[in-house]
Amino acid sequence: MKMSSRVVAILTFLGLAALGLFLFQSIESTQSTARATTSLASLAQHVAAAPGMVEPEGEEREISAQATGVIREMRVEENDEVAAGQIIAALDNTEQVARLESARAALALRQAELERLTNGARAEERREAKDALMEADAALDLARREHERRLPLTKSGVSPQAALDQATSHWNVNKARRAAIAERLAMLEAPPRAEDLAAARARVRLAEADVALSEALLEKTLVRSPIAGTILRRSRVAGEAVTHVPPTPIAIVGNVRGLRVRADVDETDVGKIVAGQRVEVTADAFPNQKFGGRVFRVSSRMGSKVVQTGRPTDRVDAKALQVLIDLDPGVKLPVGLRVDAYFLVHPLSAQTGWLQPMKAQKSAGRFAIARD
């Protein structure tokens, strides 16, 4: 009787143990299935992932001086808003200013010479020449009459030959003087010669070119922002020397009103990325946050990776395709921040059957990843 009770107790215990093991395995299997389903649901949202870096819309611009010199003045600070063409720094330009003033003075002189040649002599000069010609005519007439009066007197012996010679000489002198004055008057009244005008105009153009060169050299001492944006970094201060060969960076400017992510997509995932595709961006600096964006442009050429994550699994020698992602308006992230970009399933996949999400396949009690 006692043996029968023990057997029953043992069988009951074994039955309860078997039932508990069965229930435990069922619960564990259900939980594993739920975990796998949750994990796969998350995987199903993304078709590819790539490291990237935040940059301003239109990329950053490194600003350098176009001349060698010493910075006289820095007119911006970091985070200042600047307009396109705004002066952000000025080099010492005392020499360039003096050269420009000299060139402008030379140009004014050449222009005055051309104007004088074009306008001819002044009215006062012409009037003076005409008066001189009338005086020369009167003197010549007097000398001619004196010579005519002395000639018969000398022939008759009344007047000596010396007096006739003196009258003849005086007459010739007055004729030469009158001819010179008449020639000067004709020159004053004549229009300028074509070759003189051409030479004067050439001298003016040469002076204008010198002024333009001086202005260009002066302009090179003024460092301007090529775009409208924000000063992201100021690399120099007043008093430091800079060169243009090689160029010395002075500041970095970028348009941070719109931000982009430059992502390096691995060569195995390039067929999964298209323009307009939605993207989720995460960063270690902002845990548990996702930032939306959209693929703006996909490069047409493979190249080396630009973004280095520093992670042990990072394949430095792998080829990558650069993809530009426009972040949604209102997203504020530091420029240069390293991020991860997750490319979502494109709406075209429902129509074309490509870029399909992953699905679960159960095999031998385990879940594996497969594609439709």
C-alpha positions as CSV (number, residue, x, y, z in Angstrom):
1,M,0.0,0.0,0.0
2,K,2.9,2.3,0.9
3,M,4.7,1.4,-2.3
4,S,1.6,2.3,-4.4
5,S,1.3,5.7,-2.7
6,R,5.0,6.5,-3.4
7,V,4.6,5.5,-7.1
8,V,1.6,7.7,-7.4
9,A,3.4,10.7,-5.8
10,I,6.4,10.2,-8.1
11,L,4.3,10.0,-11.2
12,T,2.4,13.1,-10.1
13,F,5.6,15.0,-9.6
14,L,7.0,13.9,-12.9
15,G,3.8,14.9,-14.6
16,L,3.8,18.4,-13.0
17,A,7.5,18.8,-13.9
18,A,6.8,17.9,-17.6
19,L,3.8,20.3,-17.7
20,G,6.0,23.1,-16.2
21,L,8.8,22.5,-18.7
22,F,6.3,22.5,-21.6
23,L,4.7,25.7,-20.3
24,F,8.2,27.3,-19.9
25,Q,9.2,26.4,-23.4
26,S,6.0,27.7,-24.8
27,I,6.3,31.0,-23.0
28,E,10.0,31.3,-24.0
29,S,9.2,30.5,-27.7
30,T,6.4,33.1,-27.6
31,Q,8.7,35.8,-26.2
32,S,11.4,34.9,-28.7
33,T,8.9,35.2,-31.5
34,A,7.8,38.6,-30.1
35,R,11.3,39.9,-29.8
36,A,12.2,38.7,-33.3
37,T,9.1,40.2,-34.7
38,T,9.8,43.5,-32.9
39,S,13.4,43.5,-34.1
40,L,12.4,42.6,-37.7
41,A,9.7,45.3,-37.7
42,S,12.4,47.8,-36.8
43,L,14.7,46.4,-39.5
44,A,11.9,46.5,-42.0
45,Q,11.8,50.3,-41.8
46,H,15.4,50.7,-43.1
47,V,17.0,49.4,-46.3
48,A,20.5,50.8,-45.6
49,A,22.5,52.7,-43.1
50,A,25.6,54.9,-43.6
51,P,27.8,57.2,-41.5
52,G,27.7,60.9,-42.3
53,M,28.6,64.4,-41.2
54,V,26.5,67.5,-40.8
55,E,27.4,70.4,-43.1
56,P,25.8,73.7,-44.1
57,E,23.5,73.9,-47.1
58,G,25.8,74.7,-50.1
59,E,28.8,73.3,-48.2
60,E,31.4,75.3,-46.1
61,R,33.5,77.9,-47.7
62,E,37.1,78.5,-46.5
63,I,37.9,82.2,-46.9
64,S,41.5,83.2,-47.6
65,A,43.2,86.5,-48.6
66,Q,44.2,87.1,-52.2
67,A,47.3,89.1,-51.3
68,T,50.2,88.8,-48.9
69,G,50.2,91.2,-46.0
70,V,49.3,91.8,-42.4
71,I,45.7,91.8,-41.2
72,R,44.9,95.4,-40.2
73,E,41.3,94.7,-39.0
74,M,39.0,91.7,-38.4
75,R,35.4,92.8,-38.8
76,V,33.6,89.6,-37.8
77,E,33.3,87.2,-34.9
78,E,32.3,83.6,-34.8
79,N,28.5,83.0,-35.2
80,D,28.1,86.5,-36.9
81,E,25.7,86.6,-39.8
82,V,27.3,88.0,-43.0
83,A,26.0,88.9,-46.4
84,A,27.5,87.9,-49.8
85,G,30.3,90.3,-50.6
86,Q,30.6,91.7,-47.0
87,I,34.1,92.6,-45.9
88,I,35.2,90.3,-43.1
89,A,38.8,91.4,-42.9
90,A,41.2,94.1,-44.2
91,L,44.9,93.9,-44.8
92,D,47.3,96.8,-44.5
93,N,46.9,98.6,-47.8
94,T,48.9,101.9,-47.4
95,E,51.0,101.1,-50.5
96,Q,48.0,100.1,-52.6
97,V,46.1,103.3,-51.7
98,A,49.1,105.5,-52.7
99,R,49.5,103.7,-56.0
100,L,45.9,104.2,-56.8
101,E,46.0,107.9,-56.1
102,S,49.1,108.3,-58.3
103,A,47.4,106.3,-61.1
104,R,44.3,108.5,-60.9
105,A,46.4,111.7,-61.1
106,A,48.2,110.4,-64.2
107,L,44.8,109.6,-65.8
108,A,43.5,113.1,-65.1
109,L,46.7,114.6,-66.7
110,R,46.3,112.4,-69.9
111,Q,42.6,113.2,-70.1
112,A,43.4,116.9,-69.9
113,E,46.0,116.6,-72.7
114,L,43.5,114.8,-74.9
115,E,40.8,117.4,-74.2
116,R,43.2,120.3,-75.0
117,L,44.2,118.6,-78.3
118,T,40.6,118.0,-79.2
119,N,39.4,121.6,-78.5
120,G,42.4,123.2,-80.1
121,A,43.9,126.7,-79.0
122,R,41.9,129.0,-76.9
123,A,40.2,132.1,-78.4
124,E,42.6,134.4,-76.6
125,E,45.6,132.7,-78.2
126,R,44.0,133.0,-81.7
127,R,43.2,136.6,-81.1
128,E,46.7,137.3,-79.9
129,A,48.2,135.6,-83.0
130,K,45.9,137.6,-85.3
131,D,47.0,140.9,-83.7
132,A,50.6,139.9,-84.1
133,L,50.0,139.1,-87.8
134,M,48.5,142.6,-88.3
135,E,51.5,144.2,-86.6
136,A,53.8,142.1,-88.8
137,D,52.0,143.2,-91.9
138,A,52.3,146.9,-90.9
139,A,56.0,146.5,-90.2
140,L,56.5,144.7,-93.5
141,D,54.7,147.4,-95.4
142,L,56.8,150.1,-93.8
143,A,60.1,148.2,-94.6
144,R,59.0,147.7,-98.2
145,R,58.3,151.4,-98.7
146,E,61.6,152.3,-97.1
147,H,63.4,149.9,-99.5
148,E,61.5,151.4,-102.5
149,R,62.4,154.9,-101.4
150,R,66.1,154.1,-100.9
151,L,66.5,152.3,-104.2
152,P,66.3,155.3,-106.7
153,L,68.2,157.5,-104.3
154,T,71.1,155.1,-104.3
155,K,71.0,154.7,-108.1
156,S,71.3,158.5,-108.5
157,G,74.1,158.7,-105.9
158,V,72.2,160.9,-103.5
159,S,72.0,158.0,-100.8
160,P,74.9,155.7,-100.0
161,Q,74.8,152.0,-100.8
162,A,74.9,151.1,-97.2
163,A,71.6,152.8,-96.5
164,L,70.0,150.7,-99.3
165,D,71.5,147.5,-97.9
166,Q,70.2,148.3,-94.5
167,A,66.7,148.9,-95.8
168,T,66.8,145.7,-97.9
169,S,67.8,143.7,-94.8
170,H,65.1,145.3,-92.7
171,W,62.5,144.4,-95.3
172,N,63.7,140.7,-95.5
173,V,63.6,140.4,-91.7
174,N,60.0,141.7,-91.5
175,K,59.0,139.3,-94.3
176,A,60.4,136.3,-92.3
177,R,58.8,137.5,-89.1
178,R,55.5,137.9,-90.8
179,A,55.7,134.4,-92.3
180,A,56.4,132.9,-88.9
181,I,53.5,134.6,-87.3
182,A,51.1,133.6,-90.1
183,E,52.3,130.0,-89.8
184,R,51.6,130.0,-86.0
185,L,48.1,131.4,-86.6
186,A,47.4,128.7,-89.2
187,M,48.5,126.0,-86.7
188,L,46.3,127.4,-84.0
189,E,43.2,127.5,-86.3
190,A,43.9,124.0,-87.9
191,P,42.2,120.9,-86.5
192,P,44.4,118.3,-84.7
193,R,46.1,115.6,-86.7
194,A,44.7,112.1,-86.6
195,E,47.9,110.6,-85.4
196,D,48.1,113.1,-82.6
197,L,44.6,112.3,-81.5
198,A,45.3,108.5,-81.7
199,A,48.4,108.9,-79.6
200,A,46.6,111.0,-77.0
201,R,43.7,108.5,-76.7
202,A,46.2,105.6,-76.3
203,R,47.9,107.5,-73.4
204,V,44.5,107.9,-71.8
205,R,43.7,104.2,-72.2
206,L,47.0,103.2,-70.7
207,A,46.4,105.5,-67.7
208,E,42.9,103.9,-67.3
209,A,44.4,100.5,-67.3
210,D,46.9,101.5,-64.6
211,V,44.0,102.8,-62.5
212,A,42.1,99.5,-63.0
213,L,45.1,97.5,-61.9
214,S,45.7,99.7,-58.9
215,E,42.0,99.3,-57.9
216,A,42.3,95.5,-58.3
217,L,45.4,95.4,-56.1
218,L,43.6,97.5,-53.5
219,E,40.5,95.2,-53.7
220,K,42.7,92.2,-53.0
221,T,43.5,93.6,-49.6
222,L,39.8,93.4,-48.6
223,V,38.7,89.9,-47.7
224,R,35.0,89.4,-48.5
225,S,32.5,86.6,-47.8
226,P,31.6,84.7,-51.0
227,I,28.2,83.8,-49.8
228,A,25.5,84.8,-47.2
229,G,25.7,82.7,-44.1
230,T,27.2,82.4,-40.6
231,I,30.9,82.6,-39.6
232,L,31.5,79.1,-38.3
233,R,35.2,79.7,-37.5
234,R,37.6,82.6,-37.3
235,S,41.1,81.4,-37.8
236,R,43.1,84.7,-37.6
237,V,43.3,88.0,-35.6
238,A,44.5,91.5,-36.4
239,G,48.2,91.8,-36.6
240,E,48.8,88.3,-38.1
241,A,50.6,87.9,-41.4
242,V,48.8,86.0,-44.2
243,T,49.8,84.8,-47.7
244,H,48.0,83.8,-50.8
245,V,50.6,81.2,-52.0
246,P,49.8,79.0,-50.3
247,P,46.5,80.6,-49.1
248,T,46.2,81.3,-45.4
249,P,42.7,80.4,-44.1
250,I,41.1,83.4,-42.3
251,A,37.6,82.2,-41.7
252,I,35.0,79.5,-42.6
253,V,31.5,80.5,-43.6
254,G,28.4,78.4,-44.2
255,N,24.7,78.8,-44.6
256,V,23.4,77.1,-41.4
257,R,19.8,78.1,-42.1
258,G,19.6,74.9,-44.0
259,L,21.6,71.8,-42.9
260,R,22.7,68.7,-44.9
261,V,24.3,65.4,-44.1
262,R,27.0,64.1,-46.4
263,A,26.8,60.3,-46.0
264,D,29.1,57.6,-47.3
265,V,27.0,54.7,-48.6
266,D,28.8,51.4,-48.8
267,E,29.2,50.0,-52.3
268,T,27.0,47.1,-51.4
269,D,24.0,49.4,-50.7
270,V,24.2,51.9,-53.6
271,G,21.3,50.2,-55.4
272,K,19.0,50.9,-52.4
273,I,19.3,54.7,-52.5
274,V,17.3,57.1,-54.7
275,A,16.7,60.8,-54.7
276,G,13.7,61.9,-52.6
277,Q,14.0,58.9,-50.3
278,R,13.2,59.6,-46.6
279,V,16.0,59.3,-44.1
280,E,16.3,59.1,-40.3
281,V,19.4,60.6,-38.8
282,T,20.7,59.8,-35.3
283,A,23.7,61.1,-33.4
284,D,25.5,59.8,-30.3
285,A,25.4,63.3,-28.9
286,F,21.6,63.3,-29.0
287,P,20.6,59.8,-27.7
288,N,17.0,58.6,-28.2
289,Q,16.4,61.4,-30.8
290,K,15.8,61.0,-34.5
291,F,16.0,63.8,-37.1
292,G,14.2,63.5,-40.4
293,G,15.5,64.3,-43.8
294,R,15.3,63.5,-47.5
295,V,17.9,62.4,-50.1
296,F,18.8,65.5,-52.1
297,R,21.4,64.1,-54.5
298,V,23.1,60.8,-55.1
299,S,26.6,61.0,-56.6
300,S,27.3,59.3,-59.9
301,R,30.8,58.2,-59.1
302,M,32.2,55.9,-56.4
303,G,35.1,57.1,-54.4
304,S,37.0,56.8,-51.1
305,K,35.2,57.4,-47.8
306,V,35.2,60.9,-46.6
307,V,33.5,60.3,-43.2
308,Q,35.6,58.4,-40.7
309,T,33.7,57.2,-37.7
310,G,36.6,55.8,-35.7
311,R,34.7,52.7,-35.0
312,P,36.6,49.3,-35.0
313,T,34.3,48.0,-37.7
314,D,34.9,50.9,-40.0
315,R,36.3,49.7,-43.4
316,V,38.6,52.5,-44.4
317,D,39.6,50.9,-47.7
318,A,36.0,50.3,-48.9
319,K,34.6,52.3,-51.8
320,A,31.6,54.5,-51.0
321,L,29.0,56.6,-52.8
322,Q,28.4,60.1,-51.5
323,V,24.8,61.0,-50.8
324,L,23.6,64.4,-49.8
325,I,20.6,64.5,-47.4
326,D,18.6,67.7,-46.8
327,L,17.5,67.7,-43.1
328,D,14.0,68.8,-42.4
329,P,13.4,72.6,-41.7
330,G,14.0,73.4,-38.0
331,V,16.6,70.7,-37.3
332,K,19.5,72.3,-35.4
333,L,22.7,70.3,-35.3
334,P,26.3,71.4,-34.9
335,V,28.2,71.6,-38.2
336,G,30.8,68.8,-38.4
337,L,28.8,66.5,-36.1
338,R,29.2,62.8,-37.0
339,V,25.9,61.1,-37.5
340,D,24.3,57.9,-38.7
341,A,21.8,58.0,-41.6
342,Y,19.1,55.3,-41.9
343,F,17.5,55.1,-45.3
344,L,13.8,54.2,-45.2
345,V,11.9,52.1,-47.6
346,H,11.1,54.1,-50.7
347,P,7.4,54.3,-51.7
348,L,8.3,53.0,-55.2
349,S,9.0,49.6,-53.6
350,A,5.2,48.9,-53.4
351,Q,4.9,49.3,-57.1
352,T,8.1,48.0,-58.6
353,G,8.9,45.3,-56.1
354,W,12.4,46.4,-55.4
355,L,13.8,47.7,-52.1
356,Q,11.5,45.3,-50.3
357,P,11.5,45.2,-46.5
358,M,13.0,42.2,-44.7
359,K,10.8,39.4,-43.4
360,A,11.2,36.6,-40.9
361,Q,11.6,33.0,-41.7
362,K,11.3,30.4,-39.0
363,S,13.7,27.5,-39.4
364,A,14.6,24.9,-36.8
365,G,13.2,27.0,-34.0
366,R,15.2,30.1,-35.0
367,F,14.4,33.3,-37.0
368,A,16.5,34.2,-40.1
369,I,16.4,37.3,-42.3
370,A,15.2,37.0,-45.9
371,R,13.8,39.2,-48.6
372,D,10.7,38.9,-50.7
